[in-house]
Amino acid sequence: MIRQELRLTGSGGQGLILAGIILAEAALYDGMNVVQSQSYGPEARGGASKAEVIISKEKINYPKVNECDIMLTLTQVACDKYINSLKSGGILIVDKSIEKLPERDDIKIYRVPILETAIDKLGKPMVANIIALGSIYELTKIVSKDSLERAVLGRVPRGTEELNKKALEEGFNLIREHKEDCYGEVC
């Protein structure tokens, strides 16, 4: 990997901005060059939000994501809004709750139960972002596992470290268990 551009999308309050920050920190721990940015709609909670991360072995001359290599989305609205920014040959990770998948045969789509796992398995919807990071890692190995765990544990509230370790592990497992639930190009 020389350069990867990622976009994490969903609604405000799902923790995707924090997930982008954590992913960027993990890449820094691995000695990579990183740019991280974010934006949200005017409604802080419930409005559209996105975090962008560019990870590169070389200098990053332009700090914005134009066409992302990897996109994660937790809501239908965000998927519909940002899907055209995913480049041909890219990877889309969508939450299982998204019913209308993009009609593109030039990308790989992984549909996994991120939100359901956070609620049903861990009993805490607020760890969906960490589960999402685990899924991104397991699919792409974009950063090292140690750096990702270190970044997660450095950013989560005290007293929630074990819960967040479990959430990260659940994210790894989701991709292992659902890798066959891929649409579009053969995975």
TAQUI-V748288 format. One record per run of one state. SS is the DSSP state (hx for helix, st for strand, lp for the rest). FROM is the first residue (numbers start at 1). TO is the last residue. If there is no record, write none. Layout:
[[SS	FROM	TO] [SS	FROM	TO]]
This chain:
[[lp	1	2] [st	3	11] [lp	12	15] [hx	16	29] [lp	30	32] [st	33	40] [lp	41	47] [st	48	56] [lp	57	67] [st	68	73] [lp	74	75] [hx	76	85] [st	86	95] [lp	96	107] [st	108	112] [lp	113	113] [hx	114	121] [lp	122	124] [hx	125	140] [lp	141	144] [hx	145	155] [lp	156	160] [hx	161	178] [lp	179	181] [st	182	184] [lp	185	187]]
